[in-house]
Amino acid sequence: MVNSVRSIAVARYTRQRFSTNCVCAIAVSFAVTCALLPQTRAASDDLFRYRGGLRNSPGERKLNAKQLDAVLKSLRDKAGLLEMRFDENGFLTLGDQTKYSGGSPTARALLDAAASMAQAVDLESHMYSSQVAFARLAKPVAYQHYTSGAKIDVFPLEIDFSDLLKLRGDQQALAAFDLGFVILHELGHVALGLRDAAGDPQGLGECETLINRIRRELNLPERQTYVAQTHTAPSINSTRGSTKLAELVFARAVEKQGRKRIEKFNLNWEASLVGPITEIEVRASKIEDRKVKIVDRGSKIEDRALRIEDRESRAQNQR
């Protein structure tokens, strides 16, 4: 009788353990499935998620029509490409690159690299952000389609359009640091792997060296340092006392009456109203290595620019 009771108790205990384990297994399986759903949903909702290039974000941060038109106009001013546009899927397409009016060959080469790169850059609007100063690349999001095996890294390019309205200074400096230039700078990071100045507070870095070439080709003054200089100034608002201003200097060599001189143009903004200022420590030992890398990486965009110029000249000869 005792053995019979024990057998019944063991059977009940076994059934309870089995039932509990089943519930746990189902719960774990459900949790894993839920964790995978957002990625699967992103893949099914956006048929172009695994296509590289520059596009308007398909998410809630996407640029509105006015913002997207402003981006296109500013980039077209830099590149001169007459057929460049954002297509119905939000991707930047360059059209016939032999059809251009003015513009910079280097800007055309950079946009060509961006439009054909394997990674994707999503334009996002981050109005009135305290974390975004003009524009920045956020950490890339890696997507993988579990059915097809497709993979892609997507870089959010966060733009605070309101920051550009806070810029003050000479007209030439404002033209040399507008929406198109800040976007081209970030594209230089992704499309060409160029870096910012990381060791010299008076340096430019690889990206701004390239962007300065575009400015030079457009007859605009060139940025003198990557890091903005800051100083305290009286506030316009008397109740605040003083404020910290950030300043960039642009310069251009001109010849007047047979003599060359340097024109300088200043650009400033109230730092607290725009966003964080990059702070850089001086590491003089790395400056020479950085210069070598700039020359090496710069040759890549030069080769691309030369190919585009050659293609453009052949098209001109055929007309």
N, C-alpha and C positions, 0 to 999 in steps of 0.2 A: 504493500500500500504506500509506504514511504517512497519507494523507488518510483512508483507510478506518479505520485505527486511531484517528485523532483523532475521527472521526464516532462510533465505538463508545464512546469515552471520554466524549464530550459527551452522548450518549444516556444512559449510565449515571449521569453527574452530574446530568442533568436529572431522571431518575427518582428519584434519591436526594433532591434538593431538594424535589420534589413530594411524596415520601413524608414527608419531615421536616415540611414545611409542613402537610400533612394532620394529622399527629400533633399538631402545635402547635395547629392550629385546633380539633381535637377536645378537646384538654386545656383550652383556654381556654373553650370552650363548656360543658364539664363543670363547670369552676370557677364560671362564672357561674350555671349551673343550681343548683349546690349552695348558692351564696350566697343565692339566692332561695327555696330550699326552706323554711327556718324560718318565713318570713313567710307563705308559701302554706300551710304546715302549720297555723300558728296560726289562719288564716282558716277552714280546713276543719274543724279539730277543735272550734273554738268558734263556734257559730252566732250568738252574741250579741256577738261582739267589736265590731261596728260600731253597737251600741246605746249611747246615752248614759245618764248617771245614775250613781248610787252603787251599787256591788255588791261582794260578796265576791270576792276574786281567784280566777280559775279555775286559777291556777298553783300551784306547790309552796309558795308563801308564804301560801296562803289561810288564813283564820281557822278554827280548829276550832269545833265546836258551842258549847262553853262561852264562847269568846271572842266569837263572833257574838251569842250571847244577852246577854252583858254590854253590847255595843255597843247592841243594840236596847233593852234596859232603860234605859240611861242616856239615850239620845236620846228615848225615850218620856217619861221624867221631865221633860225640858226642853220638849217640844212638847205633851204631853198627848194625842196622837192615839191613839185606842183601837184603830183597825184597822191601824196601821202594822206592817209586818213585812218580813222578807226572803223573797222568793218562792222557788220551787223552782229558779230559775236564778241565785239569789244576789243579785238586785236588790232594793234598798229600795223598797217600795211604800207609799204613804201611806193607801190606802183612802179611805173617806168622810171628808173633812176637816171636815165639820160635826159629826162625832162625836168629841168630845174632852172631857177632864176636866182642868181646870186648865191648867197649862202656860203657855208664853210665845207670844203672837201673832207676835213677831219670829222665834222659833225655828221656828214653823210655816212662816212665809214663807221662811226660809232653806232649810229642808228641801224645800219645794215647788220652789224654784229649783234645788236640787241634783238632785232626782229628775227634773226636766224639762230639764236642760241638754243641750246638744249633745255636750259632752265626756263622757268616762267617768272615774270615780275608782275605782280598785281598792283595797280594803282588804287590807293585807298585814301579817302578823305578823313582827316582827323582835325576838324576845326576846333580852335581854341584849346588845343592840347598843351598841358604844362610839361609834357615829356618830349614832344616833337618840336625841334627848332627848325622851321622851314620845311625840311624833309629828311627822312632817314630810312634806311633799310632795316626792317625788323628781322628777327631770327627766321631762317627758312623753315617751312613746313614740308616734311617729306610725306608724299602720298605714294601708296602702292595699291594697285588693283589686284585683288587676290585671285581673280579669275583669269585675267590676261597676263598678269605678271608685270604690267607696265609700272614704271616708277618715274617720279619727277620731284625735283625740289622747287618749291614755290616761295619766292621772296616777296613779302608785302612791302611796298614802297609807300610809306605813310607821309602824306602831305598835309601841312597845316596852311591852308590858303590865307588864313587871317594874319599869319606872321608877315607875309609879304607886304601887307598894308601898313605895317608898323615901321618900315624902312624909311630912313630920312638921309638925304645927302645930295651930292651932285648928280645931275641927270645921266652923265656918262657912267658913273658908278652904279646907278640904279639899273641901267641897261645891261651892265656887265654882270649883274647878280639878280636875275629875274627867275621866273618859274621854270623856263626852259633850261637854264643853266644848272639849277639845283637838281633837276631830274637827270640831265646828262651826267652830272657828277656821280649820282648813285648808279646809273647804268654802267659807268666805267668800272665800278666795283664788281658787278655781276658778269657783264659781258666780256671784260678783259682781265679781270682779277687784279686790278690796280688798287693800291693802298693809299691811305691818308698818311700825313706826316706823323710819325710815331716817336721820334726822338729829338726833333729840333723845333722849338717853339717859333723860330723864325723861318722855318722851311715851308715848302708847299705840299710835298707828298706827290706820289705818282699821279693820282687822279687830277689834282689841280694843275699839274704840269701839262697834262693833256687838255684840260678845259681852257687853260691859258692860250694854247695853240689855236683853239677855236676862236677865242676872243681876238687874237692877233689877226686871224684870217678875216674877221668881221670888222677890223679896224676899231676895236674897243680896247679900253685900258685893261691891263692884266692885274690879277690879284697878287699881292705881294707876300702874304703869309696865309697859311691855312687856318691858324688859330687867331681868333679875334682878340684884339687888345682891349682890356677893360679899364675904366677909370670912373671915379665918382664925380658927379656933376649935380648942380642944383636942379631940383625937380620942378617941372612946370606946375605941378600941383603943390601949392605952398604948404599944405597940411602934411605933406610927406617929408619935407626937409630936403634930403638929397636922394639920388638914385644912382645905380650903376649903369653906365652906358657901355655897350660893346661897339667896337669900331674895326672896320676893315679899310685898308688903303689899296687903291688901284693906281697904276701908273702906265704911262705911254710915252714913248720917245717921239718927238716931233722935230721937224726942221723948219726954222723960220729965219729968213734973211741969211741963208747959208750957214746957219749955226744950229746945232742939235741941242735940244734941252728936254728935260723930263717934266711932263705934266703929271700932277698927282690929283687924285679925286678921292674924297672920303665918303664912307657909308657908315651910318650908325643906327643903333636901335636900343631901346630900353630893355636890358637883359632880362629882367624879371617878368616882362610881359610876353616874351617870345619863348624862352625855354632854356635848357641847360647849355652852358658854355663848355667846350672841351678844354680840359686842363691837361697840360703835357709836361712831363719831366724832361730835363735836358739829359740826353744820353749821347754825348759827343762821339763816343767810340763807334756808334752804329751809323753815323751819318755817311761815311764813305761807302759802306756796304749798300746803304739805301740808294745812293747815287748810281751805283753800278746796276742795281735792279731797275731803276727808272729808265736808264738807257736801254736795257735789254727788253723791258716790257713795252717801252715806247716804240721800239722797232716794229712790233707787231701791228700797231695801229698805223704806222707809216706805210708798211707793206700793203695793208688793206686800202689805205687812202690812195696809194699809187695805182693799185689795180682799178679803183673806181675812176681815178682821173684818166687812166689809159682807156677805159671803157667809154668814158664821156668824150674823149678826144676822137675816138674812132667813130662814135655816133655823129659828131659834128662834121667829120670829113665825108661821111656818107650822105649828108644832107645836100 
